[in-house]
């Protein structure tokens, strides 16, 4: 039983890694936060990593109950969450690139930056609808076993989330250094590419939910 839970850790990590995408999300973080001191990025990264762990724990333990309480199905969650991500990607894709003649924008104060730690930087940039769906799916797998095995499987999911939170922290804390590794003229292009990928991910998640809803409609008796 314990060995089975240990084998579930890499499975959960592999399922969560592409939907969290720490490196890609770090570039999205850069486009939202902008030019801030390294200390601000480290504080943000710490809050976001803790917020991610708290969100995963809540989703894992209470997610299905919350959805049932509000009468929300997984396909509807996919549609709404996917559209939210797609809207963010579209907005970032069409953001104005500052030209050399533009006056520099005033830097927001630290409190304003920190107020973005949960929304939008933890949700939906880091813990988006894809993460919610994956965690709920993994938790549903855990619920199909005896309580001892279910408890170990839930613990394995959370251990995988801890490992991923460490990656998120370092990717976000050193996002400015990551961006400096790229040529200056390439930053805008990379951010546009990441924005377009975010748009596509949102559309894919929304389409998955819509396809499930359409199949359920076709299955209804006429």
N, C-alpha and C positions, 0 to 999 in steps of 0.2 A: 504493500500500500504506500509506504514511504517512498520507495523507488519510483512508483508510478507518478507520485506528486513531483519528485525531482525531475523526471522526464518531461513533465508538463511545463516547467519553467521556461526552457528554450522555445517550446511551442508558443506559449503566451507572448514571450519577448518578440519572436519572429512575426507574430500576428500584429503586434502593436507598433513595431518599429516603422513600417512604411507609412502608417496613418499619422504618427506623430512627426516623423521626419525631422529630427533635431537640427540638422545642418540647413535644410531648406527653410525651416521655420525661423532659424536664426537670421536669415536674410530678410524675411518678412518682418521680424522684430526690428531690424535696422531701419527698414523703410517707414515703420510706424513711429519709432522712438526718435530717430534722427541723430544728430551730433550731440552726444552727451558724454560726460567723463566716464572713464572705465569703472569708477566706484559706483556710479548709478546703474550701470549694466550689471554689475555683480549683485547689487541689492535687488534689482529686478529679477535676475536669474534665480536668486534664492527664494524669493516670494513665489515666482512662477512654478519652480520645482516643487515647493511645498503645496501650492495650490493644486498642482497636477496630481500629487499623491492623495490629497484629500478628496479631490473630485473622483479619482478612480475608486477609492474606498467607498464613497457614497454610492457611486453607480453600481459597483460590484455587489454591495450589500442591500441597497434599497432601490436600485434602478427599476427592476421589474415591478416592484410594489408601487413605486411612484407612477409609472406608466399606467398600471392597472387602475390606480386611484383616480387619475385624470382621464381615463378612458382613451389613452393614446397608444396606437399600435406602432410596432417597429417600422413598418413601411411609411407611415405618416411622419414619424421622427426622421427617417431618412430624407423624405421630401423636404421638410421644413429646414432641417440642418444643412442639407445639400444646397438649397437655395440661399441660405445665409452665407455659406462659404463662397458660393459663386458670386454673390453680390459684393463681398469683400474683394475677391479677386478682380472683378470688373472695375471697381472703384480704384484699386491700386494700379491696374493696367492703364487706366486713363488719367492717372495723376499727372500734374504738370511738372515737367523737368525744368529746374531752374536754369536760366541762361546766364552767361557771364555778366550781363548788364542788370540782372535782377538784384534788388536789395535783399540782403540776407534776412530770413525770417527771424523774428525774435525767439530766442530759446525759451521754452516753457520752464517754469520753475519745477524743482524736484518733486514737490507734492503733486503737481499736475501729472507728471510722468508716472509717479508711483500709483496714482489713482487708476492707471490703465493696467495695473498688474493682473487683475482678475479679468476684466473685460476691456479690450478684446484679446489681451496677450495670453491669458490662461485659457479662456473660452471666448471664441472658438479657434484661435490660432494654434494653441498647443493641444488642448483637449476638445477636439471638434466632434461633429456627429459621427465621423468614422471611428473615433476612439470609443464613443458611447456604444455604437453598434457592436464593435469587436468585444468590448468588455461584457456587454449583456449576453453575447453569444457564448463566450467562454464561461460565464457564470451559469448559463443554462446547462452547459455540459457538466459543470460541477454539481448542479442540483439533481442530476440523474443518478447519483450514487448514494450509498449509506452515509450517515451524518459524519462518521470519522473520515471517510474518503473525501466527502464534500468539503469538510473543513480544511483538509490538507490541500485540496485543489484550489480553494479560494486563497489560501496562504501562498501557493505557488504563483498565482496570478499577481498577487501583491508584491512578491519578491521580484518578479519580472518588471513590474511598474517601478520599483525602487531603482533597479539597474538603469531603466530608461530615464528616470528622473535625474540620475547622476549625469547621463549623457546630455540631457536637456540643460542642466545647470552649466556645464562647461561650454556647450555650444553657444548658449545665450550670454554667459558672462564674458566670453572672449569673442563675441560677434564682431566688434570693431577690428580686432586683430585679424579675424578671418577675412573681413572685407579688404583689409590692407594687403592681403596676400594676392588679391586680384588687381590687375591694372586699373587705374582710375577710370578710364573710358569704358571699362567693361562692367562697372558696378551697375549702371543704369540698365544695361542690357540684361544682366543676370537677374536684376529685380523684376524687370518686365517678364522675363521667362518664368520666374517663380510665380509671379502674379497670374500668368496665363495657366500654369500648371494648377494653381489653387482654384482658378475658375473651372478648369476641366475636372478636377477632383470633385468639386461641389456639384457640377452637372452630372458626373457619373453616379455619385451617391444619390442625388435626387432621382435620376432615371431608374436606378435600382429599386427605389421605393415605389415609383410610379408603375414600373413593370409588374411588381408584386400586386399592387392595387388593381391594375387592369386584369391580371389573371384571376383575381378573386371575383371581379365583376363578371368575367366570362363563365366562371364556374357556377354562378347563381342560376337557379331554375327559371326558365322563361315561361 
